[in-house]
């Protein structure tokens, strides 16, 4: 599957001038692109490739150990899940593929494979979420900025079903990740758990990969407080103090597609979050019960390894 969503507060430092903050913003926004576009930034070509993708590959399925490329992505993201304001971004989009024995960056994301059996895989997975400036968001105005988050943790994938030719497969994925801020001195931002069903279909419409996932999102008190908590110092007449709780954080559904055309990769995604019944739905920072994210990107593969390894994609 691709993605992932999605998805912080800034402690201002006297020594970090506007130029330094600008560089940091560009770095963390690029990290957010890796999360929104893992199919490009951390993905291999499709199982059923577009024209010329498999030129030079032997019948044994030998593919380059690594591939590197660069492109651009256009994203439309809410400031945070439940925000009533969104922003658009045009950002560089790296294309990175590594088909190692235990370290992989491919269609399933970047991960360190710890267990790989026909029906179960256990790995360390990564995710990221975008930053948001509070001065550009009415609900958070005057509060600390939301910083981009990086997430890392164990992930158990259980294969539930697949076609005889492996044109499609259905997995149950159970990622548990610790989140931390992307800044000069990273800080813990709690823990998330997002079990979901994941369907991958290859060769749609002549060569497109299609991925769909859906499932609930959970977070601990610290994680929810990061986005939805309001301290006494930030309380106003329209924004009362609020202490977030841990637990259910809404439902998420995502659809994405990608395809290789020779040395060009193209991909797009749309993600929908529904927040009815979330434990933080009474937070004054919750302005909408739904959130929609979308993006499209293109990357050009510029270099490949001369070393070949056996790989399905």
N, C-alpha and C positions, 0 to 999 in steps of 0.2 A: 504494500500500500504506500501511498505517497503522503505525505503530510504527516500535517499535524499537526497544527493547529498551531496558532495561533498564536501561539498567545504565551506600574512599578514606581517606585518612589525614589527621588533623588535628594541626597544630602548635599547641599551646596558647600563647596570648599573654597576658601578665600583664594587659594593659589591656582584654581582652575578658571582661567579666563575664558572669554567667548570663543577664541580659536581652539583652545583645548577641548571645550565642551562640544564644539562642532565636529572635531575629529572623532571624539568618543561617540557622538550620535551616529556618525557614518558607520563606525565599526559595528555598533549594536544593531543598526538597521540592516546591515548585511547579514548579521547573525539571524535576524528575524526572517530574512529571505530564505535562508537555509531551512528554516522550519516550514515556511509557507510553500516552498518549492523543493522538497526533498527529491522529487522525481527528476529534477534537473540538477540541482546542486549536489545531490548525493545518490544519483540513480544511474543504473546501466541502461542500455538501449532495450527496447521491447523484445519479448520472447519471439513474437512474430514481427520482424522488423520491416521498416519501410524500404524503398528502393535503395539498392547499393549498400545497405548496412552490412550485409554479410559477405561482401566481396573480399576475397583473400582468406576467408575462414575455411578451414578444413572440414571434412565431413564429421570429424570427431568432436566438433563444437569447440575448437580452440579459439580463444579470444584474447585480446591484449590484457596483460596484468593490470595496467592502469590506463586511463584516458583523462585528458585535461582539456577544458575549454572555457569560454567566457561568452556572456551575452548580456541581456537586459530583461528586467521584469517590471511590469506595471501592476501595482497592488492597490486594492481599496480595502482598508481595515478599520474596524471600530477602535476607538481609543482603548477600550477594554470591553470584555464581555458585559453587556448590560448598559453600556454607554449609549447616549443618544446622539453622539457626534462621531464622525468618521473622518479619515484623512486618506489622501492618495499619495502614493510613492512611486517614483521611477528610479530603479536601483540596479547596480551591476548584479549579474546572475552567474556565479561560477558553476561549471559543470565538472564534477569530480567523481570518477569511478575507480574503485580499487577492488580487485577480485582475489584477495589473499586467502590463505587457508583459514585463519581465525579472525582476522581484521578485514571487514568488508564495508564498502560504500557502494550501494547499488539500488535497485528498485525498491527494496524494503527499508532503505535508510542506512545511516551510518551506525555500525554496531561492532562489538567484539563478541564473536560467537563462542559460547562456553559449552554448549551441548547441541549437537545436530543429528537428529534421528529422522526416519521417514515421516513420523507423525508429530514430533515435538521438537521445538527449538528453544533454547534458553540463551539469551544474550544480554549485553549491556547496551541500552539504547539512549539516543540523544533527542532532545527537542529544544525549541526556543520560542520566545514570544517577543512582540515588538514593544518599543518604548512609547511613551506619550508625554507631552509637555502639558503641565497643568494650566499654564497661562492660556492654552488654546482650547481648554475644555471648561465649560461653564460650571459643571457640577464640582470640579476639583480646583477651581480657581483659588489661588492663595495657598494651596497645599504643595507638598513636595512632588516633584515630577515622578512619573512612573518610569523606571528603568527597564531596559530589556532584560529578560530572564533566560538563562540557560538551564536545562533540566537533564539529569542523567540518572540512570537506575536500571535495575533488572527488568527483563521483559520475557514472559513465557508465551510462546506461540503454539497453539494446539490446532493441528489441521483437522477440520471436521468433515470435509468432503472435497473431492476434486474429480474432474473429468478424466476419462481414460487417456486422452492425449495431453492432459495438463493444460488445456486451453482456458480452464477456469479453476479456481480453488476458493474454498471458504474456510477462514481461520477464526479462532477465538484468540484474541490478543489481550494480555494482562500486564500492561506496563505500570510499574511503580517507580516514580522518579522524585529525586530531591531537587529543588529549585534554588538557584542563587543568582544574585544580580551580576550583570556584566558591567563592571566599573573597576576603577583602580584598586579598590579594596573590596572584593566581593563579599556580600552578606547573604546569609541564609534567608530564603523566602518560603520555607515550609515544604510540604510534600503533597504530591498529587497521585491519584490512582484513577485510571480511565479504561476499564474493561470495555472491549467493543468487538463486534462482529465485523470481519473484513473480507470483502469479496473482490478478487482480482480476475479480470477477463482479458485475454490477449487476442490480438488479431481481429478486432472489431472494425467493420467498415473498411477492410482491406489492409489493416496494419496498425490500428490504434490500440493502445493499452487503456483500459478503463478500470478504475479502482473506486470502490465505495465502502464506507465504514459508518457505523452508528453505534452509540452506546452512551451510558451515563458518565459523568465526570464528578469525582470526589476530591476534596482538598481538606487538609487539616486547618485548625484555627489560624495558625500563623500565615498560611498561604492566603486564606480568604481575607484576613486582616490587612494583608499587603495591598489588596485591591479595593476592599469595601469598608475597612475600618476608618473611623473618624475620631481622632484624639481630641481631648478637651481644648488644646491650643488651636485646633482647626475648626472648632464648632462655631456656627453662626446661627442667626435666627432661622435661616432657611436650610441649614445643614447641621442638625443636632449631633452630638457625640454618639458614636455607635461602636459597639464591641462585637466583632464578627465571631461566629462559631464555626467549628469544623463539621463536615458532613457532605450531604448531597449538594452538588454545584450545578445542576442542570443536565440537559441532554444535548448531544452533539451528533451531527450527521455531515458527511463530507463526500463529495464526488470529484474525481479528477481524471484527466486523460493526458496522454503523451504519445509522441511518435518520433522516430528517427527518420530523416530523409537524407541519406548519405551521411555527411558530417554535420548535419544540422539537427538539433533537437528542438521540439516545440511542445509546450505543455500548458495546461490551464487547470484551475481548480475553483470550486465554490464550496463554502462551509457555512452551515446554519447551526446556530446555538439557540436552544429554547431553555429559558431560565425559570419557568413556572415551578414553584415548590422548592426552589433553592433555599438553603438555610440563611442566605444573606439577602433574600428578596425584600426585606424591610429596611435595608440600608438606604440612607439618603443619597448615596452614590449610584444606586440602581435606578436608571431612568427608563429602561426598556426591558421587556421580558424576552426579547429575541435579539440576535446579533447575526449579521451576514457579512462574510468576508469573501473576496474573490480576487483572482489574479490570472495573468497570462504572461508567459515568458518564452524567450527563444535563446538558445545557446549554440555556439559553433565549436565543434571539437577541433582543437588546434594541434594537439600532440598525443601520440599513443606509444605505449611501450613496445619494444621489439620482442620482449619475452611474452610467450603465449601460455595460457593455462586453460584447462578444461572448465567450461562454464556454460550454463543454460542460457544466460543473458548477460 
